[in-house]
């Protein structure tokens, strides 16, 4: 295929996009090996089978308004977040969630930095949990 038919800028952009995609694909493997993404029904099953410890990383105000029974609240936005997760047993399995998945997704590299071996991420957060009609405490 000749690039003469296409503007040079478009050809250059496409090359950059392909290079960026190829370079990024390997960076996701460490997360994928230690983090499993689950929907609310899968998460409920893990909780019922006592296979996970639930970590709700929303603010204390959000947690107080509604949360999954038995969850532990550690505020991702707090200045002591890393110090608090540093006190957790990294060999145990945790289910991490926030309101809708944004903060908890951003927290995953922090958990990995602290060498957590087994993490589940509740995709869609507590909002997806409630939408699925699953029980909460208020």
BANU-75675 format. One line per field, with one value per residue: x, y, z of N, C-alpha, C in turn; residue number from 1; residue in one letter. Coordinates in steps of 0.001 Angstrom, whole numbers, plus 500000, padded with zeros to 6 digits. Example, Ala and Ser with C-alpha at 12.3 -4.5 7.8 and 13.67 -1.06 7.14 Angstrom:
n.xx	[513190:512850];
n.yy	[494310:497750];
n.zz	[507800:507080];
ca.xx	[512300:513670];
ca.yy	[495500:498940];
ca.zz	[507800:507140];
c.xx	[513200:512900];
c.yy	[496700:500030];
c.zz	[507800:507870];
num	[1:2];
residu	[a:s];
//
This chain:
n.xx	[500845:500649:501699:501212:498631:497437:497287:500320:500321:498133:498963:501220:499992:498477:500540:501670:499508:499238:501739:501528:499377:500418:502573:501254:499839:501238:501563:499301:499196:500317:498309:496075:496732:496491:494127:490728:487856:484551:480972:478029:476501:478376:480144:478536:478272:480933:481192:479199:480240:482332:484852:486148:487268:485489:486254:485355:485941:484979:484067:483759:481234:479696:479838:478509:475912:475022:475990:477683:476966:479151:481361:484518:485536:487744:488902:489657:490355:491489:494311:495768:495401:497171:498763:496861:496005:498337:498393:496863:496472:498286:498142:495591:492340:490677:487722:487256:485628:483857:481722:480822:482815:484995:486924:487739:488878:491059:492395:493532:496265:497604:497086:498446:501041:501554:501772:499550:498139:495766:492990:489653:487598:484731:482857:481225:480572:478960:476623:475925:475595:473359:471501:471237:469625:470613:471306:471790:473244:472051];
n.yy	[498823:502119:505164:507484:507976:508814:511446:512504:513085:511637:509028:508972:509354:506997:505104:505818:505269:502485:501704:502632:501121:498525:498695:499092:496806:494802:495941:495548:492977:492310:493354:491899:489337:489338:490587:490130:490799:491233:490825:492070:489759:487662:488670:488647:485906:485194:486559:485329:482775:483255:483895:486245:489424:492310:495439:498647:501492:504058:507370:507990:509130:508367:505601:505314:505927:503821:500428:497314:494511:493774:494946:496666:499959:501965:504907:505902:508445:509623:510944:509055:506626:504706:503992:502803:500580:499256:498006:495781:492246:491045:488597:487669:487501:490052:491954:494728:497852:500843:503645:503600:502410:503893:505108:502760:501333:503007:502566:500062:499809:500811:498933:496825:497821:497558:494891:493086:489949:488768:490003:491095:492979:494852:495433:498328:499031:499882:500922:499310:496961:497565:498047:495505:494486:493497:492884:495567:497460:500076];
n.zz	[500000:499107:500558:499301:498543:500823:503220:504684:507408:508407:507939:509615:512112:512290:512432:514891:516588:516301:517320:519946:520881:520647:522384:524799:525341:526740:529234:530711:531669:534325:536051:535196:536010:538759:539396:539231:537447:538413:538197:539959:540807:540717:542597:544904:545284:545892:548308:549870:550020:551609:550549:550113:551405:551858:550598:550809:549194:549241:550457:554028:554552:552318:552681:555124:554379:552721:552357:551620:553555:556209:555046:554938:555425:553707:552845:549664:548824:551002:552790:554165:552910:551640:553833:555456:553917:553912:556319:555999:555421:552887:551694:551774:550177:548471:547782:545979:545862:544799:544361:541606:540147:539241:541121:542398:540299:539781:542125:541984:540928:543161:545159:543965:544003:546665:546882:546927:546615:545623:544152:543667:541563:541843:539279:538241:540783:543955:543006:540809:542220:543841:541787:540803:542671:545038:548557:550922:553610:555661];
ca.xx	[500000:501416:501227:500977:497190:496984:498122:501417:499934:497257:499819:502035:499089:498161:501732:501763:498427:499601:502860:501025:498563:501315:503363:500399:499231:501980:501509:498102:499298:500433:497002:495189:497075:496125:492823:489634:486704:483318:479713:477442:476103:479599:480659:477691:478616:482220:480944:478423:481136:483405:486114:486736:487021:484984:486826:484593:486914:484306:484228:482969:479851:479059:479756:477473:474581:474685:477162:477524:477129:480469:482430:485430:485662:489047:488684:490711:490735:492133:495772:496369:494918:498232:499157:495814:496024:499591:498118:496073:497202:498342:497929:494155:491666:489815:486806:487368:484603:483517:480340:480489:483955:486098:487967:488277:489771:492292:493083:494157:497731:498099:497075:499523:502285:501700:501948:498367:498210:494502:491982:488495:487052:483288:482590:479997:480504:477750:475452:475571:475139:471971:470687:470995:468680:471304:471077:472709:472955:471963];
ca.yy	[500000:503342:506253:508650:508209:509331:512531:512022:513212:510516:507845:509079:509132:505565:504406:506092:504551:501066:501548:502834:499951:497378:498907:499078:495501:494067:496571:495142:491610:492156:493569:490807:488116:489421:491220:489534:491694:490475:491561:491958:488395:486915:489212:488155:484503:485187:487002:484281:481634:483765:483801:487578:490489:493422:496754:499751:502580:505357:508216:507527:509600:507464:504285:505368:505990:502490:499595:495861:493992:493247:495651:497555:501225:502640:505987:506036:509847:510075:511021:507878:505418:503703:503529:501915:499284:498617:497215:494610:491033:491011:487225:487394:487894:491209:492475:496183:498594:502216:503935:503122:501721:504785:505162:501426:501019:503764:502053:498759:499885:501054:497625:496038:498397:497029:493443:492265:488792:488354:491065:491116:494324:494851:496338:499098:499455:499666:501262:498094:496024:497928:497868:494070:494115:492778:493536:496557:497979:501547];
ca.zz	[500000:499002:501414:498457:498489:502106:503745:505522:508819:508742:507969:510827:513246:512332:512921:516325:517265:516315:518247:521307:521227:520802:523589:525975:525585:527746:530555:531415:532155:535767:536674:534842:536719:540169:539540:538465:537419:538607:538251:541300:541166:541008:543860:545988:545490:546593:549682:550538:550240:552488:549811:549994:552371:551065:550878:550222:549236:549158:551636:555170:554403:551348:553317:556165:553765:552224:552104:551627:554915:556548:554336:555645:554704:553660:551875:548660:548692:552237:552711:554784:552236:551478:555168:555957:553226:554291:557527:555629:555052:551419:551227:551755:548941:548698:546769:546078:545120:545173:543979:540265:539554:538872:542150:542661:539183:540005:543312:541730:540904:544523:545809:543375:544518:548026:546711:547196:545743:545027:544203:542785:541379:541575:538166:538424:542178:544759:542179:540066:543251:544168:540585:540685:543727:546111:549848:551465:554953:555695];
c.xx	[500883:500828:500927:499489:496670:497863:499150:501038:499051:498068:500658:501190:498760:499341:501901:500709:498746:500734:502399:500217:499454:502136:502536:499907:499959:501854:500283:498227:499471:499100:496106:495481:496644:494749:491818:488446:485437:482106:479109:477058:477303:480185:479852:478026:479937:482048:480221:479289:482335:484789:486833:486433:486623:485611:486053:485483:486283:484573:483406:481497:479081:478830:478627:476074:474110:475978:476786:477806:478521:481631:483256:485606:487071:488964:489881:491215:491440:493651:496454:495949:496000:498685:498129:495812:497310:499422:497310:496987:497155:498137:496454:493559:490639:488937:486782:486259:484480:482064:479983:481660:485154:487239:488583:489195:491106:493066:493872:495681:498335:498136:498216:500888:502586:501663:500765:498329:496920:493434:490851:488019:485575:483011:481232:479754:479184:476495:474988:475016:473670:471040:470340:470041:469312:471225:472196:472304:472944:472166];
c.yy	[501230:504408:507499:508974:508888:510486:511962:512066:512045:509230:507825:508797:507649:504764:504604:505316:503063:500829:501690:501626:498738:497506:498800:497685:494707:494664:496148:493754:491491:492362:492376:489545:488151:490014:490529:490486:490852:491394:491357:490538:487509:487359:488685:486699:484386:485560:485910:483072:482005:483630:485141:488424:491698:494729:497802:500978:503962:506162:507655:507948:508698:506092:504243:505343:504627:501712:498119:495378:493398:493949:496500:498799:501781:503643:506160:507471:510394:510038:509786:506554:504343:503162:502542:500572:498535:497740:495956:493437:490882:489616:486837:487914:488980:491487:493980:496830:500015:502434:503331:502469:502588:504788:503785:500972:501727:503254:500777:498823:500133:499732:496761:496518:497837:495491:492592:491154:488481:489418:490771:492551:494197:495887:497015:499522:499161:500020:500051:497038:496289:497707:496394:493574:493370:493580:494498:496892:499487:502029];
c.zz	[500000:499906:500598:498374:499754:502557:504716:507006:509264:508854:509246:512061:513399:512859:514420:517106:517374:517308:519694:521763:521491:522076:524844:526310:526652:529133:531336:532045:533657:536476:536427:535645:538187:540406:538638:538566:537493:538581:539645:541708:541483:542344:545044:546311:546258:548061:550465:550875:551119:551843:549723:551222:551537:551544:550086:550324:549013:550425:552791:555093:553435:551973:554336:555559:553264:551970:552114:553051:555116:555885:555295:554790:554848:552517:550946:548553:549932:552098:553298:554122:552154:552821:555713:555228:553511:555534:557235:555274:553535:550846:551205:550455:549254:547487:546966:545265:545627:544760:542624:539534:539223:539881:542383:541528:539368:541220:543032:541631:542293:545289:545263:543855:545907:548043:547163:546159:545004:545245:543228:542727:541038:540496:538365:539859:542870:543971:541382:541025:543584:542982:540374:541776:544873:547421:550264:552894:554873:557105];
num	[1:2:3:4:5:6:7:8:9:10:11:12:13:14:15:16:17:18:19:20:21:22:23:24:25:26:27:28:29:30:31:32:33:34:35:36:37:38:39:40:41:42:43:44:45:46:47:48:49:50:51:52:53:54:55:56:57:58:59:60:61:62:63:64:65:66:67:68:69:70:71:72:73:74:75:76:77:78:79:80:81:82:83:84:85:86:87:88:89:90:91:92:93:94:95:96:97:98:99:100:101:102:103:104:105:106:107:108:109:110:111:112:113:114:115:116:117:118:119:120:121:122:123:124:125:126:127:128:129:130:131:132:133:134:135:136:137:138];
residu	[x:x:x:x:x:x:x:x:x:x:x:x:x:x:x:x:x:x:x:x:x:x:x:x:x:x:x:x:x:x:x:x:x:x:x:x:x:x:x:x:x:x:x:x:x:x:x:x:x:x:x:x:x:x:x:x:x:x:x:x:x:x:x:x:x:x:x:x:x:x:x:x:x:x:x:x:x:x:x:x:x:x:x:x:x:x:x:x:x:x:x:x:x:x:x:x:x:x:x:x:x:x:x:x:x:x:x:x:x:x:x:x:x:x:x:x:x:x:x:x:x:x:x:x:x:x:x:x:x:x:x:x:x:x:x:x:x:x];
//
